[in-house]
Amino acid sequence: MTDRSDTIARLRALLGDRLSTGASVREMHGRDEAYSAPALPEAVAFPETTAEVSEIVRICAASDCPVVPFGVGTSLEGHVIPLRGGISIDLGRMSRILEVHEADLDVTVEPGVTRKALNEALRASGLMFTVDPGADATLGGMAATRASGTNAVRYGTMRETVLGLEVVLADGTVIETGTRAKKSSAGYDLTHLFVGSEGTLGIITRLTLRLHGIPEQISAATAAFPSVAAAVDTVILAIQMGIPLARVELLDAVQMRGMAAYNPDLGLAEAPHLFLEFHGSPAGVEEQVAQFREIAEAQGAADFAWASRPEDRSRLWDARHNAYYAGKALRPGADSMVTDVCVPISALAECIAAAQEAADEAGLLAPLVGHVGDGNFHMLILIEPDNSEELARAKDLAHRINRLALSFGGTVTGEHGIGSGKMRYMEEEHGPAWAVMGTIKRALDPKGILNPGKLVQQN
C-alpha cells in the first residue's frame, strides 16, 4: 500500500482537527446506500471554503493521491466509495445559501446545502427548488449524479436545473462555468459536462440553480388500476393531451402490499396505483383533474382519492418516499438491491411486464416503483442477508433488467448514475462514445486522482 503519511501530514497542517483519520469517521465515508463492498479512505477532510478544497486537491495531486468527494452518502451505485484509498473530501460544512435572486428565479449555494434545507429557506419567498430524489441529498451530490425524482415529468432533472458551477479541477485550479443568464451560445457547455460526471472530472464547490414559483393551487391524488399497463397507458394519453402533470408515480401491486404492511393507515388497495400531483391556478387544477379522471376511468381506474390540504399531500408523498422501507417490510430483515432503468415511455409497460416475469422466474420478491411520466422505474430486489445463492440470483436479475432496458432503446440508469456498479454496461449503451468520455477524463485528470474506478476507464 502506498505510504501517504507525508500527504496526510500536509493536510493536517492545513486543516487541523478538520482532518480525521479516526476509524469511525473513515468507515462512515467508506460506504453509501449501494449493495457494494465498502472501502476505507486513509483520511477524511472537512473543508469550509473553495480555497481549502483547491489546496487539498493540490496537495493530493503532488503525490498522486486519490480524492473522492462526499455529500451525505445517499448514492446508490458506490459513487463515494474510495476504491483506491486516498482522501475523502466531505463537503458538508460548505452549506451556505449565498444569494437568492427572486426576480430572476435562481439561487446560488454551496455544495453541502441539502434540498430540504434550501426549500425551507425559500419558503417565505414563494419560490421552490423542484428536484426531489426522495433522499435529503446535498445539492452538490445531486448535480454530480444528475439526480432526478418525482417532479421531473414537469420541472426536469438536475440537468435542466443547474445554470452554472464553480469547480475545482484535478490540479487545484478553480473554474466557473455558465452564467445566471437563462441561455448562452458562448462556447462549450462545460456546466453540463460536470453535471453527471460523478466527481471524476472535478469537485463542485458552488452551484447556481433554477427555481420555480410555488403554485397557487396544488392537488394530489391516488388511483387504483386493473393492471400496470392500464396505468401506463393512462399516463401516456394524459401527456399526449397536454395535461401538465407535476408528479406521476407508479407503484405495482407487490409494492402496494408493502405499503399496506408498513403504513396500514394509508388505506389503499393492493393493486397497481398512480400517485399524482397537479399544479396551477384553482381553475386550472380543477380542469386538469377532470381531464385526467376521464382518461383514467376509461382505462378502468377506480378508488380515486384526492388531497388538497398540505398535511394530506405531505402524508401521501411521505408514504411514496418511504416506498423503500415499505418494500422491505414484505421481507423483514432482508437486504436489498435496487435497479434503475429508463426506457421510452411507449415501451414502459412491456419492459415492466418482462422485468416482473424475470423476477418471478428468479423466484425473488421485487416490488416496483416508477417515475412513469419519464419512463424510469426501480425494482427493489429483496434477498436474505449472507445468502450467496440468493445474491447471485439477484445480481443475475438486475443484469437481465439492465439488458431489457437496453433492448428497448433505454438506459441502465435513469437517475442513480453509474459509479462503479454499472460500468460494465457503458460500452454497450454508448459504443465508441464511452471511449470519448475516457479521453475527456484523461485530459482533465491526467493522473487519474479524481474518484478513480468510477464511470469511465482510465489507463
N, C-alpha and C positions, 0 to 999 in steps of 0.2 A: 504493500500500500504506500502511496506517495506521502512523504513527510511534508506536511503543510504547517508545521509549528511556526515557521517564520511569518507566513501569511496571517495566521491567527494572531500572532503577537502584534503585527502591524494593525490589524483590525481592532484589536483590543485597545491599542493606543489611540485610535480614532474614536471609538465608541464607548470605552469604559465598560460599565456594567450593562450596557445595551448590546453586548456580545455575549452570548451564552453558550457554554459547552456542557451544560447540565444534561444528564441523561433524560429526564422527563421532558424537557423542552425539545431536545433533539428528536425524541420519539413522537411528540405531537406534530413535528414538521416532517416526519418520515412517512406519512401516510395521508390518504384522503378518503373519500367515501367509496372508492372503487374496490372491486374484488381483486386487488393486486397485492403482491408481496411488498411489505414495507422495506425501505432502505433509509438509513440514517445519514443526515448531514454531519459534517465534522464540527460545525458550529452554526449558530443562528444569529443573524444580525437584525437589529431593530432600528433602522434609520428613521429620522424625523424630518429630513429635508431632501430635496433633489440633489443638492451638493454632496450630502453624505452618500446617497446611492451612487452617484458618479465616482466618488473616491473609493467606495467599496469595490466597485467594478474595476477601477484602475489597479487597485492593489491585487485583486484576484487575477486580472489579465496578465500582470507581470510574472506570475508563477503558474500560468495555465490552469488555474483553479476553477472548477465549475461553480456557477452561481445559478440558483433556482429561485425565482420569485414566488412568494406565498401570500395568499389573501386570508381566507378563513378555512381553507381546506375542504370546501364542499364539492370540488370537482369529482368527476366520475370515471375518468379514464387514466388515472395515475399521473396527471399533469404535474403535480407538485412534488412527486416522489423523487428525491435526488439519487438517481440510479448510479451515478459515479461519484457519490460523496460530494465534498466541497461545502459551499456556504449556502444556506437557505436565507433569503432576504425577506423577512416578514415586514410587509408594508402597512400593517395595521395601525401604526402610530401616525401615519400620514393620512389623517382623517378629517381634514378641514374642508368645509364648503367655502370656496374662495370668493366667488362672485355669482350673484343671481341677476340676470337681465330679464326682468319681467316683460318688458315691451317687446323684446326680441325672442322670447320663449326659449332661452338657453341658460345653462348653468355651467360653471367651471368648478371642478372638485379635485381633491387629491384621491389617489387610488384606493386608500383604505376606507373611504366612505362606503357604507352599505346602502343597498337600495331602500330599505325601510327607514334608515336614518335620514336619507335625502328626502323622502316623501313626507316624513314628519316635519322636517324643517321647512318644506314648501307649503304646508297646509294653509297657512294664513294668506299666502299669495294667490290662491286659487289655481295654482299650477300643479302638475303631477308628472312624475317620471314613470314611464309606462312599461318598461321591460320587466317582466315578472317570471323568473325561472322557478319560483317556489321557495327555494332556499334563500336566506337572507345573505346573499353573496356580496362581496365587495365589488364596486364598480370597475376597478382595475382588472380584477379577475374575470368579470363578465365581458369586458372588452377583449381581453386576451383570448377568451374561448369563444367569442362571437355568440354570446348567450341569447336565448330566445325565451319562450314561455307562453303563458296563456293569453296575453294581449297581442301576440304577433300578427294575428289574422287582420287586425285593423291598423295597429300602430307600428308594426315592423319589429325587427330584431335590433341587436346592438349595431349591426352593420348600418342600418338606416339612422340610428340614434346618435352615433359618435360623429361630431363635427370636426374635432381637432384633438391632437395629443401632444404631450411632451414626453419624450422617450430618451432613456439612457442607452446608448449603443454599447457594443461589446468592448470598446476601448475606453469607455467612460465619457465619450462625447455626448453632449446633450443637444437634441434637436427638437424643433417644434414642427408639427405637420398640420395642414389645414388652417382655416380661419373661422371666425364667427359668422362669416357670410354664408347664406344658405346654399350657394353654389359657386363653383370656380372651374375654370378651364386652364388653370396655371400649372402645367407640368404633370408629372406622375402623381397618382393618387396614393401618396405614402401613408396617409391616415389609414386607409383600408387595407394596406399591406400589413400593418401591425395589428389591426383588428382581426382576431382569429389566429394570430401567429403563436399563441400559447407560450410566450416567454422565450421563444427560440431565436428571435431577431433583435429584441431589445426589451427593456424594462419600463413599463408605463408609469410615469410619475405625476401626470396631470391629465385630466380629460375635460373637454367641453362637449356637453350633451344637449340634445334637443329635448324640449319639454312640450307638454300639451296642456291646454286648459281643462280643468275639471268640468265634466259635462253638467248641464243644468239638471238633467234627469238621468238616473241610472236604474235599470230594472234587470233583475236576474231571474232565471227560470231553470227548471229541470223538466225533462220529458222522457218517458219510457218508450221504447220501440220494440217491435217484434223481432228485430234482427239487427246486427251491426250494419248490414248492407242498407237496410231501410234508413238508419240514422245517417249514414254517409251520403246516401242519395238525397236526403233532405237538405243537408248542408250544401251539396253541390248545386242543387236547384236554387237555394237561397242566395248563394254567391252569384250565380248566373243572372238572377233577377235584380241584383244590385242592392240587396239588403245589407247595410253596413254592420255586420256582426262585430261586436267588440271582443267577445270571447266566445269560443265554442269548443267544448271539451267532450271527448267520447270516453265512456267507461263501459267495458263489456260486462256480461252477466257474472263472470267469476269475480271481477273487481268489485261489483256491487254487493256480492255476497260478503266480501271482506269489509266493505263499508258498513254493512249491517252489523257485523261482528264487532268492529272497532268503535262504531258510533251508532248504537241502536236507536237513539233518539232522532236520527235523521229521517227514519220512516219511509224509505224509498224501496220499491220493489227490486227483487233480484233479477233484473232484466237489463239489456243494454240501455244506457241513458246518454242523453246530451245534457251538459251543464252549459248554460248560455248567459250572456250579458249583452244588453243593448244600451247605447249611449246617445244622448242628443237632447233636443227640447222635449217637453212633455208631449206635445202633439206628435213630434217625430218618432219618439219611442213607442207611443201608442200605435202608430201606423206600422212600425217595424214588427212589433209583437203580433199584431193581427195578421200581417202578411206571412210571417214565419209559421204561425199556428196553422194557417190554412194549408201551407205546404206540408207541414209535419203530419197533420191529421190525414192527409191524402196518402201518406206513407204508413199509416197505421199507428201513429203515435197516440199515447194516452197518458193519463195521470200527470197532466200539466200542473206545476206548482210555481207560483210567482212570488218574488220577493223584491220589494222596493225600499223598505226601511233599511238603513245602513247596517243595523245589527243583524238583520235576517240575511242580507247579502254576505256579510262577513262570516256568518255561520256556514253558509253554503260553500264559500270559497276556502275557508279554513278546512272544511271536510275534503275538498278536492286537493288542497296542498298536502293533506295528510294521507293521500292515497297510498304512498309508500308504506306507511305503518299499517294502514288498513289492509293492504295486500298481505303483509307479513302476518297479520292476525289470523289468516287462513291456515297458517302452519307455525304455531308459536315456537320460538326458539330457532327458527330456520335462518340460515344465511340467504343472501340474495345476489343475483346477478342481473343487472339492468341493461336492456337493449335500447337502441335509439336510432331507428331508421326513418327515412323520409322518402316518399315517392310522389309522383304526380297524383293529384287528388283523384283523378279519374281511375287510377289503379289501386286506390287505397283499400276499398272493400275486398277486392280479390287478393291483394297482398296480405291483409289481415287474416282472411279465411285460410290462406295457405300457411301462415305462421301459426295459427291456432291448431291446424291439423298436424303440423310438425311437432308442436308441444304435446299433443295427445299421443302421437307415435312415440315420442321420447318418454312418455309416462311421467311427465313433470307438470306440476301446478304452476301456471304462469298467467296471473291476472294482467289485464291490458288497459292502459290509458293512452289517450292520444290527443294531440292538438290538431283535431280533424280538419280545421279550416285551412291548414297549410300542408296536410299530408304526412304529418310526423306522428309516430306512435312508439310507445315503450311497452315492453313486456318485462314483468318482474318475475324472473325465474327463481323459484324457491327451492333450496337444497338443504339437506341435513348437514350440519357442521361436521367437518372431518370425515365426510363420506366421499372418498376419492372417486368411487364409481359414479355417484350422482353428479359430482363436479365435472367429470368427463362428459357425461350426457348433457349437462347444462352448457358447457363450452361448445359442444357439437351443435346444440340447438341454436345458440347465439350465432354460430357460424352460418347455419342454414338460413337464419333470418337475414343476416347481412347479405348473403348471396341472393336471397329472394329480392331484396330491395334493389340490388344492382341489376338483376334481371328485368325489373320493371322500369329501368331508367332512372333509378333513385340514387340515394347516397347512404353510406353506412352510419352516418351521424347527422342528424338534423340540428342538434344544438349542444350536445355534450362535448364534442371535439374528438380529436384523435389521440393525443397523449402518446403513451407507449402501447396502449391496449389495442388500437386498431390500425397500427402501421402496416400490418400485413395486407390490408385491402387497398392501400393508397395507389399502388401501381395499377391494379385492376380498375379502380374508379377513375383515375386521372390519366393513365397512359404516360406518354412522354412528358406531360406537364409536371409530373411529380419530380422528374429529373431537373426541370427548370426551377422548381421550388428549392431543390438542393443547391443549385447554382447560386440562387439568391442568398441562401443561408451561408454558403462559404464566402460570398462577397462581403456580407455584413458581419460575419463572425468567423474569421479565418482560423482561429484557434479552437473553435467548437466549444466554448465555455458556457454558452447560454443554454440552460436547460437541456443538456445533451441527452441523446437517446429518445427524443420525442419528435413526433410529426414527420420529420424528414431524415433521410440517410445522409451522413456526412463522413467521408473517409478521412 
